[in-house]
Amino acid sequence: MPTDEELNTYIRTRYALVGVDISVLPVSDESAPMDQERLLANGRSILRQDAAAADFEIDPQFHLPVAHPAPFTAWTEE
Amino acid sequence: MSGVAGKAEDQAPPQDLSVSRRWFVNRMAWVSSAAAAGTLLSPRPAVSSPRGRGVGEEAFATTVRAQAQEDLTEATLSESMTMLRSGTVRPTDFVNAHVDRIERFDRFYQAFATRPSREDLLAQAERIPAGGVDAPLRGICLAPKDNFYTADLLTEGGSLVYEGFQPDYDGTAVALMRAAGGLVVGKAQMGNLAGGRARRYGTTIPTTRNAWAPNDERLSPAGSSSGTGAAVAARMAVAGIGTQTGGSVIGPGNAEGLTCIKPTFGRISLHGVIPLSYTRDHVGPMARDALDAAILLQVLAQPDAKDPRTLGLPPAPDYVLAATPFPGGSPAVRWPTRIGIWPGYLSGENERVVELRRRLIARLERTSSIDVVGEVTLPDQWDELTSAPLGGSHGDPTAFFIDELRRDVRNFADRLPRFLNGMLQSADTYVKVQQARNLLLHRMLTQLFNQCDVVLTTGTGPFDGTGLPAMCMPIGFDTDATTGREVPRGATLAAPPFGEERLFAVVAAYQAVTDFHTVRPADPE
């Protein structure tokens, strides 16, 4: 499994790719509203949860999100 | 059951029985897919969404308590309407009473982020035509949360991200309140971008105080609709509107001893509200009792062409009638109603709270037409479907705020992870989250609300994610362990889609024979 350091690199790269700069946050400062350490810890948690979601099995025929269900008739007078 | 039950069974059925639950499941699936496709907010004409009914005659209080006549800030919304219609007081009298109180006490409560001047409010009050049921909120001082757009007041969302933001129009909910004669006495402080308790922007320093301990910041007003809750409880506003994505109306409502409702998803327009989630945001009235909350919902429950989520719904029923004690005298509920109890509701570390809950249930059991069916069994895979990651909504706020995130992440302060997390959730997981949400809704309708019509619950999370209505009301007092102050404790009730009438009816029956909702917190010293 990926290490914390590997996930940190992934997270920093993902943010940088979109143009989000987290280096302006203090590295570690409990008195600050947010710091890089807490942000990365939260990000690692999300990534590991995301991986766990892959194990969730659902019937692919169950209520597929459909593009044009009945409520659209409110717009089309059908 | 007493003889009243027969009359209850003669009533026209409540809306939760007349609307197809399958239709609601399909509708929420549409919301999920439209959110993912980014088409949910596309403006389209509403051609078959009839306007909701107006506020009926039942909204006007038949008697006004002496203390409300002596101190206009004590009057409920219903009592205020009656006094204004009788001509014994004018809208400007209400304005002056509330502004006097705000100027005297808001330095303690810190409930407001920004306010109009007294002169502005008085001028607005003078311009409101007498309208009776056509202008039910005439002269009523209201406190919307600071994430509702207002054309004349800053809208800052409790955050540096929106600092100095001045919209050029009123959000639909504010516009509806004003069209009904209501006055915005101030914009209420809120948690940073609708999360947590209200704080100084960009910091973790609390601002808004709980009205039950205005000198002690340790007693939280809860969030994120902190200011609206405190303002209404402290009698600085008659009522208000908050928003709820994850407990943000019901939480402050319970913390302040208020009666609040988070209606079914789509019932109140979200146009002109700072967004957090396409699929979970709700507007909710925050008030002193069931009738006041119903009056406000009646005004706000209108289709809005600017928010497709409000279109195609069944017309709003008569909430005011549902919240009117029935049939008077002994407590009764308008419709035969089964009430279920959440697993673990009568256990927990706080014995006093458990005792209050026992008394609540005992009172409900003595109420005509109510059948307390006991502890419910939760649907299959409950824990998996309601907890992270399947029970979450990571991607929504990220998509809204990407430009601001690029500008400076520091502006998001303690809420930054919530807004950045969406970049770390894969597309396949997002699809599974939406599928799981629809599966959860399906099971709540078929495996939970097959056991009961209303459930007493310990939290609102599953009801927020699935768009089902929830309501809170005070059920007694308890000593807060940290501050030693006497504080209100509340109960949270939830119902299937369009079950608002049921909730109002149950709460109104309870409040007809209890007075916890009338107890006023002491003024700051």
Contacts between the chains, C-beta under 8 A, distances in Angstrom:
chain1	res1	chain2	res2	distance
A	11	B	424	6.7
A	14	B	423	5.4
A	14	B	424	6.6
A	15	B	420	6.9
A	15	B	423	6.6
A	18	B	402	6.9
A	18	B	405	7.8
A	18	B	406	7.3
A	18	B	423	6.3
A	19	B	406	4.7
A	20	B	405	5.0
A	20	B	406	5.7
A	20	B	409	6.3
A	20	B	420	7.0
A	20	B	423	7.7
A	21	B	406	7.8
A	21	B	409	6.9
A	22	B	409	5.7
A	24	B	408	6.7
A	24	B	409	6.5
A	24	B	410	5.9
A	25	B	409	6.5
A	25	B	410	6.5
A	25	B	416	7.9
A	33	B	202	6.5
A	33	B	203	6.0
A	33	B	204	5.5
A	33	B	413	3.8
A	33	B	414	4.6
A	34	B	409	7.9
A	34	B	410	7.6
A	34	B	412	7.4
A	34	B	413	6.1
A	34	B	414	5.7
A	34	B	416	4.8
A	34	B	417	7.6
A	38	B	417	7.5
A	39	B	416	6.1
A	39	B	417	5.9
A	39	B	420	7.1
A	42	B	417	4.0
A	42	B	421	7.2
A	43	B	417	7.2
A	43	B	420	7.2
A	43	B	421	7.2
A	43	B	424	5.6
A	46	B	389	7.7
A	46	B	394	6.6
A	46	B	421	4.9
A	46	B	424	4.7
A	46	B	425	6.8
A	47	B	424	5.4
A	49	B	388	5.2
A	49	B	389	4.0
A	49	B	392	7.9
A	50	B	389	6.0
A	50	B	424	6.6
A	50	B	425	5.5
A	50	B	426	5.8
A	50	B	429	5.0
A	52	B	389	6.6
A	53	B	389	4.5
A	53	B	390	6.3
A	53	B	429	4.4
A	53	B	432	5.5
A	53	B	433	7.4
A	54	B	428	7.3
A	54	B	429	7.3
A	56	B	384	7.1
A	56	B	390	6.0
A	56	B	432	5.5
A	56	B	436	6.6
A	58	B	432	6.7
A	58	B	435	5.1
A	58	B	436	6.9
A	58	B	439	6.5
A	62	B	435	6.7
A	62	B	438	7.6
A	62	B	439	6.3
A	63	B	25	6.7
A	63	B	26	7.4
A	63	B	29	5.2
A	63	B	435	7.5
A	63	B	438	5.0
A	63	B	439	7.5
A	63	B	442	7.0
A	64	B	29	7.8
A	65	B	29	5.2
A	65	B	30	7.4
A	65	B	32	5.2
A	65	B	33	3.3
A	65	B	36	7.2
A	65	B	431	8.0
A	65	B	434	6.1
A	65	B	435	7.6
A	65	B	438	7.6
A	66	B	26	7.7
A	66	B	29	6.6
A	66	B	30	6.9
A	66	B	33	6.5
A	67	B	33	6.3
A	67	B	37	7.4
A	69	B	26	4.9
A	69	B	27	6.9
A	69	B	29	6.8
A	69	B	30	4.5
A	70	B	23	6.6
A	70	B	26	6.3
A	70	B	27	7.5
A	70	B	312	7.6
A	71	B	26	7.9
A	71	B	27	5.3
A	71	B	30	5.6
A	71	B	311	7.0
A	71	B	312	4.1
A	72	B	30	7.6
A	72	B	312	7.9
A	73	B	48	7.3
A	73	B	312	7.0
A	74	B	46	6.5
A	74	B	47	7.0
A	74	B	48	5.1
A	74	B	49	5.6
A	74	B	311	4.5
A	74	B	312	3.3
A	75	B	44	4.5
A	75	B	45	6.6
A	75	B	46	7.4
A	75	B	47	6.8
A	75	B	308	7.6
A	75	B	311	7.0
A	75	B	312	8.0
A	76	B	47	7.9
A	77	B	47	5.3
A	77	B	48	6.3
